[in-house]
C-alpha cells in the first residue's frame, strides 16, 4: 500500500480534517535518504491500513506547507492526531523504530478516547 500523495491544496482535507493518526512524509526527488525510507513507509502503510493514514508531500513542490511546519531537513515525518502535529522524526529511521513510535502514538490515542 502506497502513501497518499498530497499537496499544499489537499493537506487540509487529507491531514488536518482526518481523525486517524496521520503521517506526512516530507521528501524530495533528489533526496537519497527519502528514497531509502519510502519502501519502509509502504510496508508500514500496509501493516497499519485502516488505523494510520500515510501521506507524502514533496517539499520542493510545496514549499509553503513545508515552511508552515518548519521543515528544514528531509526526510521529515510529521505525525498528526486530530489535525495537530504530535510527533516528528527527522531522517531515515529503521523500520523497527518507526513501528514502535506508531504503536506508542496509537496507544496514547486509545487511552485518551
N, C-alpha and C positions, 0 to 999 in steps of 0.2 A: 504494500500500500504506500503510495507516494504522498508526501505532504502537499497540501493545497498551496498553489502559488497565489500570493496576494500582492496588492499594490497599495499605494497611498489612498487610492479611491475606494478600495474594498476592506481596508483594515478595520473600519468601524463595524461593518456587518459581520465580517469573518472572525474578528478577535474581541473587540470591545463589547459587542452585544451578545457574545457567546457565553452560556452559563457553565460550560465544561472547562476543565483545566486546558489551557491553550498554550502551545509553544510556538513562538515565532523565531525562525532561524534567519538571522540577518547574514547574508552571504554576498559574494560577487563571483563573477565568472573566472576572474584571474587568480582567485584565492585557492592555493593548494590545500590548506587545512580544511577549507569549506568542502572541497571535493572528497576529502578523506572522511568527513563526518556524514556526508549525505547518505551513503548506504546504511550507516548505523541508525540514522533517523528514520529511514524507510522501514527497517526491521522493527524499531520501537513503535512506529505508527501502526504496523500490522499487529503487533502484540497488544497494544492498548486501544485498538479500534473500538469505538463506542464509548470509551472512557476519557480519552485525551484527544484533542484536536491538534494536529501538527500542521504548521504552515511555514512557508518560505517567502522571504521578502528580499529582493535584490537591492542591496543598499546603494549601488551605483545608479540604478534607475529610479529609486525612490528616496532620494537624499533628504527630503523634507521630513519624512517619517523617521528615518534614522536619526536625524538631528533632534526631533521631539523627544526621543527616548535616550539621547546621549550616547549613541553608538559611535565609538571611536576605533574599535578593533573588530575584525571579523575572523572567524565566525563568532557571533554572539547569539546566545539563545536567551530569549526573554520568556519567562513563564508568567502567564496571566491567569487570574482567578476572578470571575465576575467583572471583567473589564479592567482590572488593575494589575500592574506588574507586582509579582510576589517573590520572584527569584531571578537570578541572572547567572549564566555560565559564559565565560569568555574563553575561547579556544576550543580545541577538539579534544574533549574528554573521552576516555574509553567507555564502551557501551555499558559496562557494569556500573560505573559511577553515574552515568546519566539515568539508567534504570532505577538505581537506588534513590536518586533525587526525585524522580517522578513518583515512585511509590511513597516516599515521605510526604510529598505535597498532596497526593491523593488521600493519604491517611489524615493529614491535617484538615483537609476539606471535609472528610466524612465526620470527624469529631466536632466540627463546627455546626454541621447541619442538624 
